[in-house]
Amino acid sequence: MKYCYECGMKLVLKELEGEGMIPFCEGCGEYRFPIFSTAVSMIVLNRDKTKILLIQQYGTDNNVLVAGYVNKGEDAETAVAREISEELGLEAEEMGYCRSEYFPKTNTLMLNFRCIVNSECLDKINREEIDKAEWFTLEKAREVIMPNSLAKRFLCNFLDNLL
């Protein structure tokens, strides 16, 4: 961030005790910490934990994880349940945090969760958001997920730490 989001003045780096050099607006007299979006991505498992659901979106053939932005005032767990309901028409019965990674392309902090859903039925998928959804065995999911992607890093981290 080079300019103040309140007044537009160019920011300067200024020492903040205990924080180091932080962008500072001389016009407002305020430190300006980085602003970024927050999103969740989900490793969606069936009840037996033997299958993972991958989706395709936006006219591509790339298999990715279900994901969505966290709304203002919403916690990450609520966003996980909401996105699964909105996009898949399924209910998250159990969930747990896995890890996070900053995604510079969209200036987003991605929070990855694993969750178990109430059904393997894909009849209620939101076709406006998802082109295709398919269940895969754990190892097959590792093979078919989009290469060199954040989704693949999240999935492989999850699978590698199952043991």
N, C-alpha and C positions, 0 to 999 in steps of 0.2 A: 504494500500500500504506500503510495507516494504522496497522496493528498488527503486532507482531512475530510471525512465523510459528513461532517456537520457544516463546515464553512468553505471548504474547497482550498484552503491555504496549503502550500507545500509543507510537508512534514520534515522535521529535522530529527536526527538521533540525539537523544538526551539520556544521561544516566538516571536510572531509577533504582534506588537502594534495594538490593536483594534480587533485582530482575535483570540488571545489565543495561545495555543500550536499547532503548525503546523509542519508536516513532512518537514525536511530540508535536502538537499543534501550538505554535506560539500565539495564534489568534484566539483560540479558545482556552489556552492554558491547560490543556488536557493531554494525557498520554493516550495514544490510539493503538490498542492491541489488534492483532490480525482478525479479520472477519472472514468466515468461510461457512459453507453449507454443511449440514450434517445429514447423513443418509444411513439406512440400514440395508444389509444384504442378508439373505437367509439360505442356509443349507436346510432344505425342507426334506424331512425323513418321513417314511411311513411308520405306522405303529410298531412294526417288528424291527425297525431300524436296519432293514435289508435293502432299501431302495432310496434313491435321491431323485427329487424332481428338478429337472432343468427346463428352462424355457428359451424360446426364440422370440425376438421382438424386432420391430422397425424394419421388417422386410429382409432381414439377414438370416443366414443359416447358422449363425453362431449360437451354441448352447451356452447359456449363462445362468447365474443364480437369480432368484426373485430378489428385487431390490426396490427401494423407494425412499423419498426424502422424509425426514422427520418434520412434522408441522410445528409451527410456533406454539409453545405451551404444552407440547406433547413429549412424554418421555420415550426413550428408544424402544422399550418393551411394548408400549401401546402402539407405536408405529409398526413394529413387526406384526402384531396381531391384525392391525388394520390393513396393512398391505396384503397379507395372506388372504384375508377375507375379500378385499376389493378385487384383487387380481385373479385369485384362484377359486373363490367361493368356498373356501375351506376354513376350518377353525383350528387355530394353534392350541394344542392341548398342553404342551410343555415346551419351554424354551430355555436356552442358556447362552450366555455371551461366550464368544470364541476369541476374537482379537480385532484390532483396528488397523487401518492404514490410510494415510492421506493420499488422495487421488488428485494430482495437480491439474489434469486435463479439465476438470470441472470445479476445481477449488473446493473439494468436498472431503470431509473426514468420514470415511466409511466404517461403520461399526458392524462387524459380522457376528451373526447369531446362528445357532443350530436350533431347529424346532421340529417337533413331531406334530403332525396334523391328524385330524379325526378320521380321514378317509383317503382312499386312493382314487376316488371318483373325480374325473376331470370334466364333467358335464357343465359346470357352472363357471368356467373360465371366462374372464372379461376379454372378449375378442377385440375390443378397442385398444387394449394395452398389450395383449399377448397373442402372437401369431400361432404359436405351437407350444405345447407342454408335453413332456414325456417322462415316465419313471425309468430309471436305470439302476442296475446293481451298483454297489459302491465302486467297484473297480472299473466298470464300464463308464460310469460318470467321470472318473478321472481321465479316461481315454478320450471322451467326446467333448469335454468342456473346452471352451474357446482357448486356444493356445496363447501363451504370453499375455494373459489377462489377469486383472485383479481377482476376478471370479475364480480362476484356476489356482491362484496363490491361496485364496481363502479355503477352497475345497481341499487342496492337497495338504494344507496345514491341518485341517480337521481330520482327514483320513490318516495322516501320518501320526497323529496323536491319539488315535483310538486305542492303541495298545497300552 
